[in-house]
Amino acid sequence: MTRDQREEEPHVLLDPTPLPAFLLASAVVILTPGVDAFLLLRTSLNAGRRAGLLALVGIHTASVLQVAAVIGGLGALITRHPAVLSVLKWVGAAYLVYLAGSILRGLWLARRAGAEGLAEPVPDRSNPFLRGLLSNLTNPKMLLFSLAFLPQFVGAAAQPAVQLVVLGVIFLVLAAFWELTIVLAAARIADRLRHPRVSHSLDLVSVAAFLTISVGLVAS
């Protein structure tokens, strides 16, 4: 190949070739139940659509911050200093244990209120936006995803950073669409699941999920 031929080759700013594989892999990741799905489901069922939407905004505010941090250089820091990732994992696991503990405390208070003959349920005074933000911000899943997953689909892009940003935006939009579906569906059927036994069962499932994910987080 001559010099003139090389100069005539187009420079691809963004490479769309990996996009089909990226969309398929993203769908698998998004549809796999995790902390976000359980948190949104429980919040929407117990506190309604508005609280579920606020939790969703909190979750994706944290996701945007994490993707931006990785693209901005946090990924390189984690690669050079693995201890940073270990600390993030333990912080995330601790917050999941806290969430599980707060749910168990709510169940205990509700049972005590029932034993004392109080008709009013114990209200959940936590801020749904803050809970969504912290649950995702303290969970390094998105950091690991951005660090290990997104670079595999850069392809032949002339500007890898731009390709990473585009892929991150696509993933977040897909995830937001799916999680919005969870919130709206859960809020729609919430009235049918107001029975205390059903509500308590869902809370116990959430507790088990949070504790299991926390163990998996520190064990990975």
Secondary structure, DSSP 8 states (H G I E B T S, - for coil): --HHHHHHS---SS--TTHHHHHHHHHHHHHS--HHHHHHHHHHHHH-HHHHHHHHHHHHHHHHHHHHHIIIIIHHHHHH-HHHHHHHHHHHHHHHHHHHHHHHHHHHHHHHHHHTT--S-----S-HHHHHHHHHHT-THHHHIIIIIGGGG-TT-S-HHHHHHHHHHHHHHHHHHHHHHHHHHHHHHGGGG-SHHHHHHHHHHHHHHHHHHHHHHHH-
